[in-house]
Amino acid sequence: MPAEIISKRKSLSFSELWNMSFGFFGIQFGFALQNANVSRIFQTLGAELDNIAILWLAAPITGLLVQPIIGYISDRTWHPYWGRRRPFFFIGALLASIALFLMPNSPVLWMAAVLLWVLDASINISMEPFRAFVGDKLPDSQRTTGFAFQTFFIGVGAVIASALPYIFTNVFDISNTAPEGVIPPSVKYSFYIGGVVFLAAVLWTVFKSKEYPPDDMEKWKEEKANSAGFLNGIKEITKGIGTMPKTMVQLAYVQFFTWIAFFAMWIYTTSGIAQNAYGTTDPTAKEFQDAGDWVGVMFMVYNGVSAMAAFLLPLLAAKISRRYTHLICLLIGGAGLISIFFIKSPILLLVPMIAIGLAWASTLTMPYAILAGSLPPLKMGFYMGVFNFFVVIPQIIAAAILGFLVKNVFENNSIYALVVGGVCMMIGGLLNFMVKEKEESFQEIVEDIMVTEQTPPTYL
C-alpha cells in the first residue's frame, strides 16, 4: 500500500475510534484477571514459590509463537465482510472465554498450567491484530490517538477486572478462602464474568467496525501467492526478522528491560506483598488471600491511572517527543516499583501504583506509535507481531532467572524481585535516548483531537 494512500486515510470520528478499540476492553479484562490471579491460583494448587516463574513461561512463549504467525496470516487475509483482522479477533475471543471459565475450576496444578497456555495463546490471537488494525485504518497523524484509545480501554477493563475478587469478598460477602487445593469462590466468579465480558466486547468491535481492502490489490495478491505454503511462510518470516526497520531495533532494547520489569511485577507482587505487608507465606492462610485481593486493588489503581493518562500522554509527546515522554514515564514507574519494598501499609502501597500506571500507559502507547510510522503498510501485522518478540523474550529470560534469584539469592523474599524489576524499568527508560522517531507537531495533535471530537461518523 503506497505511503501516499495511507496519508489520505480519513480521520475517524470519536464513535468510530471507540468502536474499533472497544474490543480491547474485553481483551484486557481477561488479561488483568490472569495477571492478578494466576500466581495465586498456582500457589493455591500447591506450586512452590521458586517454580511460579517457570509455570508463567506459557505467557511469553505463546506470544513468541502466536503473534508473528497471526500477524503474517492476517496480512494475507481478506474477506468482503469479515475483513482482514476481525476474523482473528473473533476466534481468539471465543477460545479465551472458554479458558476463563475452565481455569478457576482446575482441580490440579498441571491443568491450571495447561489452561494458562490456552488462555494466553487465545488472548494473543485476538490482541496482535488489534495493533495492526490501527495502522490499517488511521492516517499517521491519528495513530497516536488510536493507540491512546486502546490504552484507555486496556486501563478501564483492567481496573474492573483487577478489583472483582476484592469486590465480591468485601461488597457481596463471597468467601475468598476455600479448602486446601480449591480456588476461592470470589476468584471463580471473577473469571466467569471475565469470560462473558471478553467475548461480548470483542464482538462489539467485530460487528461495529469495517476494514479497508488492500488498496493495491494486485500487489497484495502477488505477495500472497509468492508466500503460499508453510515453507515459504517460514522463509518470509525469517527474512522479515532479518530486515527489521532501524527504529524497531532501537525500540527493542527499551522493550527488553521494560518487560522484564512488568513480568516480575505480575509474578511476584502477590507473594511479595503477602510476606512484606501481611506477614505470611502460607497460601492457605486468610492473610494470604487478603493480600491477593489487595493486589487486585493495587493493579486496579495502576490500570486506572493508565486509562486516565492515555489521552494526556499524546499531548505531552507532541511537546517533548514520544521518546522523551516514554523515558520520563519509565523512570517514574521504575522508582515506584522499587519503592514497594519500603512500604508496609496496604493503603500506602497504592501510591507507587500511580507511578507504575504512568509507565504502563506509556508502554502501551508510545512504542507502537513510534513504530507504526516506520513500518511497510503491507506488512503491518507481521512486523507488529515480530515486535512482540521484544515483549516476550525478556519475559522468558526473566522466568529463567527470577526463580533462581528468589530462591538462592533472595532466600525466598520475593519482594526483591520487584526491586530488580524497578531497576530494569529505569534502564529501559534511559535507553530511549538512542531511539529515533518521526516527529509529530503539537499543532497536528491538537487538530487531530478536534477532528476526532467533531467529525461525523463515516462508513466504509
C-alpha positions, 0 to 999 in steps of 0.5 A: 500500500503506497505511503501516499494512500495511507496519508489520505486515510480519513480521520475517524470520528470519536464513535468510530475510534471507540468502536474499533478499540472497544474490543480491547476492553474485553481483551484486557479484562481477561488479561488483568484477571490472569495477571492478578490471579494466576500466581495465586491460583498456582500457589493455591494448587500447591506450586512452590514459590521458586517454580511460579516463574517457570509455570508463567513461561506459557505467557511469553512463549505463546506470544513468541509463537502466536503473534508473528504467525497471526500477524503474517496470516492476517496480512494475507487475509481478506474477506468482503465482510469479515475483513482482514483482522476481525476474523482473528479477533473473533476466534481468539475471543471465543477460545479465551472465554472458554479458558476463563471459565475452565481455569478457576475450576482446575482441580490440579496444578498441571491443568491450571498450567495447561489452561494458562497456555490456552488462555494466553495463546487465545488472548494473543490471537485476538490482541496482535491484530488489534495493533495492526488494525490501527495502522490499517485504518488511521492516517499517521497523524491519528495513530497516536490517538488510536493507540491512546484509545486502546490504552484507555480501554486496556486501563478501564477493563483492567481496573474492573477486572483487577478489583472483582475478587476484592469486590465480591469478598468485601461488597457481596460477602463471597468467601475468598478462602476455600479448602486446601487445593480449591480456588476461592469462590470470589476468584471463580466468579471473577473469571466467569464474568471475565469470560462473558465480558471478553467475548461480548466486547470483542464482538462489539468491535467485530460487528461495529467496525469495517476494514479497508481492502488492500488498496493495491490489490494486485500487489497484495495478491502477488505477495500472497501467492509468492508466500503460499505454503508453510515453507515459504511462510517460514522463509518470509518470516525469517527474512522479515526478522532479518530486515527489521526497520532501524527504529524497531531495533532501537525500540527493542532494547527499551522493550527488553528491560521494560518487560522484564520489569512488568513480568516480575511485577505480575509474578511476584507482587502477590507473594511479595506483598503477602510476606512484606505487608501481611506477614505470611507465606502460607497460601492457605492462610486468610492473610494470604488471600487478603493480600491477593485481593489487595493486589487486585486493588493495587493493579486496579489503581495502576490500570486506572491511572493508565486509562486516565493518562492515555489521552494526556500522554499524546499531548505531552509527546507532541511537546517533548517527543514520544521518546522523551515522554516514554523515558520520563514515564519509565523512570517514574514507574521504575522508582515506584516499583522499587519503592514497594519494598519500603512500604508496609501499609496496604493503603500506602502501597497504592501510591507507587501504583500511580507511578507504575500506571504512568509507565504502563500507559506509556508502554502501551502507547508510545512504542507502537506509535513510534513504530507504526510510522516506520513500518511497510503498510503491507506488512503491518501485522507481521512486523507488529507481531515480530515486535512482540518478540521484544515483549516476550523474550525478556519475559522468558529470560526473566522466568529463567532467572527470577526463580533462581534469584528468589530462591538462592539469592533472595532466600525466598523474599520475593519482594526483591524481585520487584526491586530488580524489576524497578531497576530494569524499568529505569534502564529501559527508560534511559535507553530511549535516548538512542531511539529515533522517531518521526516527529509529530507537531503539537499543532497536528495533535491538537487538530487531530483531537478536534477532528476526532471530537467533531467529525461525523461518523463515516462508513466504509 
